[in-house]
Amino acid sequence: MAKKATAFNVPPFAATLTVKKTLRFQATGAVSNVSISDSDICNNLVMASSTTAAYPLFSAFKLNRVRIWAPVATLGTSVTASVEFPNNPSVPFSGKPQIFSDTQYGTAKAAFVDVAPPQMTQQSFWSGALQNSWMILNMPQGSILDIMVEYALQNGQTSTGALTVISSSVGQIYSLALDFASPGSKILGPVSYASVA
């Protein structure tokens, strides 16, 4: 509960700028054991500084929830979608690896995964762009992926470095493919948001 302001004292306030955002992506191809790093999530929203460079807007993030809607299967086949939260042996509190999946058979119902990072795992805490594997995804082509993220802007933040992009417009804000850093991948493109490769 916030401290009540009076004429004799100024109440404290949280100066750090935080933004809660749901980012939506669609798989343009089959996603098979694609590793998404903390850097992929932290650096997803960028501002272009030239036609070939863009700087991340935020310095830290917290992953709150992941949802996958897979398309229905054809008759006689099955569809599986899954999210794995791997552990990191170099992080003492990373917890055990856990996989959450749903498989549906036939055309009656689509596979659906809706999961929050388990408590006391590295994915349940705030992080920066540290190149740690944050989740491993599996889903068929056409699937919709939502990640619910909270971003923070550090006071006096300076960018850690530009990302190389293609054909961006100076000053434009973009959402990158969630698997932007994966060589030869970039199949999880943002939905309803300007993007660059």
N, C-alpha and C positions, 0 to 999 in steps of 0.2 A: 504494500500500500504506500502510495506516494506521501511524503511529508507535507502537511498543510502549510501553505505560504502564510506568513504573518508580516506585520509591519516591521518586525525586529530581526527576521532572518530570511535569507534567500534559500529556497529549497534546492537540493541537488538535482541535476538532470543528466540524462545519458546523452553525451555529445556525439558519440559515434553514429554515423549515418548507416542504417541498415535497411535493406529492401527485401521483402518476401516476394518471390516470383515463381510461377509455374511455367516451365519451359516445355514446349511440345515438339516432338520429333516424329518423323515417319521413316520407316525402313524402306529404302529404294531397292534393296536386295536382301537376301537371306543374311541374318546376323548370327554367326556361329562362333561362340566363345570369344567375343570381342571385348577386350579389356578397356574399361574407361578409367582414366586416372583422375586423381584430385586436380591435376592441372587442366584436364579437359573440361571439368565442371567450373573451376575457378576462373578460367580464361575464356569462358564461352561468350560473354558479352564484351565487345571491343569497339573502339573508335578508330577509324582510319586516319592515319597521318599522311599518307600518300597513296598512290594507286597500287602499291605493292606491300604496304606495311600497316599494321593496326596494333593498337595498344589495349591491353585488358583494362576494364573499368574498375575492377574490384581486387582486393588483396586477400580476402578470406571468404569462406563460405561454410555453410552447414547444410548437409543433405537431410531433408525431413521426410521425404516419401518418394517411392518409385511406383509407377503404375504402367502396365503393359496390356493393351488390347490387341490380341492377335486376330487375323481374319478367320472366318470359319473354314473348316477343312472341306474337301470334296468327299462325296460318298465313298466310304470304305477306307478312308485315310484318317490319320490323327495329326493334330497340331499341338506343339509344345512351346511355351514361353517360360523363361526363367531369369531370375536375378540371383547372382552369387555375390556375397560379400566376403572376399578373401581375407585371410589374416596376413599380417606382415611381421615376420620373425624379429625384425629390428625395432618394432614398437612394442614395449612391454605390455600395454593394455589392449592390444589389437583383437584379442578374443579368438574364438574358434571360427573357422570358415563355415558359412552357412549358405545353403541354396534354397530358394523359394521358387516353386514352379507349379504350373498348371498344365494338364494335358486334356484336350477334348477330342472326342472321336466323332466323325461325321459332321452333319450340317446343322444340327439343332442348336448348338451353343458354341460361342467363341471362347478360347482360352483367355483367362484374365488373371493377372498377378497384381496385387496391391499390398505393398509392404513398406514398413519403416525400418531403417537400420536398427538392428538389435542393440539394446542398451549395453553400455560398457564395451563396445567395439570401436575401433578407430573411426568407423564411418558415422558414429553417433555424435562425434565431437566436431568442433570447428577445426578447419584446416586451411592451408594455403596451397599454392601451386608447387607441390613438392615432388611430383613424378611418382607417387605411390599408386599402385593399382587400387581403385576404389570399389569397382564392381565389374562383374563379368556378365555379359548379356547374351541371351539366345532368344531369337524370335524369327518367324518367317517374314518374307517380303510382304510389304503392305501394312505391317503392324504399326500401331500408334504407341509412342512412349512419352509419358509425362514424368518429369522430375520436379519435385517441389523443393525449392532451394531458398535459403536465406543468405543474402550477400552482405558484406560489411566493407565500408570504405574507411581505410585507416587515416587518422588525422595526419595531415602533411604528407600524404602518400605520394611516392614517386614510382613510376612504372619500372618493372624489373627488366623490361626489354620488349621490343616489337616482335610481333608474329608476322611471318611472311604470308601474304594473301595475294589474290589475283583480281585485278580490275575493280578495286574499291574506289569510292569517291571520298575525297578528303572531307573530314568532319562528320561523315555518316556513321551511325551506330549500327552494328551488325550482330547477329547471333551466328556463331560458327556451327558447323556440323559437330555433333557431340563427340564423334570419333575423329575429330579434326587432326589430331596428332598421330593417328594410326597410319603407317605408310600404306598407300594404295587402297585405303578404305573410304572414309567419308561417305558412308551410306546412311547415316542417321542425320538427315537434314532437318533444319528447323521448319516448323509449320507456321504460316501467317506472320513471318518476321523476315526482314531483309537479311540476306546472307551472302557471303562470298566464299569461294573455294580456298 
